[in-house]
Amino acid sequence: MGVIQGAVVDILKAAAEPLRPREVRVLVEELLNRPVSQDTVSSFLSVAARQPHLPIERTGPSLYIARKCD
């Protein structure tokens, strides 16, 4: 997994509530201390939420959070 994708997962795992892609991007930029493409973040969230082996869940329109582990 790439640096940006890893940062997205870390941010969602730490989130107390679902986040919108633009909120995730801002937090990723702060974490990595560099600009990040909104398209990269949005695309990763969209694809990852459809993959059962990835830890991201879509909870509503444009809302994402880390899946809870059993």
QUIGIUR-V677007 format. One line per field, one symbol per residue. phi: phi as a letter, one per 20 degrees, with the letter a starting at -180 (. if undefined). psi: psi as a letter, one per 30 degrees, with the letter a starting at -180 (. if undefined). burial: 1 if it has 16 or more other C-alpha atoms within 10 Angstrom, else 0. A space follows every 50 residues. Layout:
phi = ???
psi = ???
burial = ???
//
This chain:
phi = .ffffffgfgfffefebgcegfffggffgffelafcfffffffffffffe dfedeccedaglccbfffef
psi = kleeeeeeeeeeefkflklleeeeeeeeeeefhlkkkeeeeeeeeeeeff jffkhkkkfajhkllkkkk.
burial = 00011011101110000111100110110000000100001101110110 00001111000011111000
//
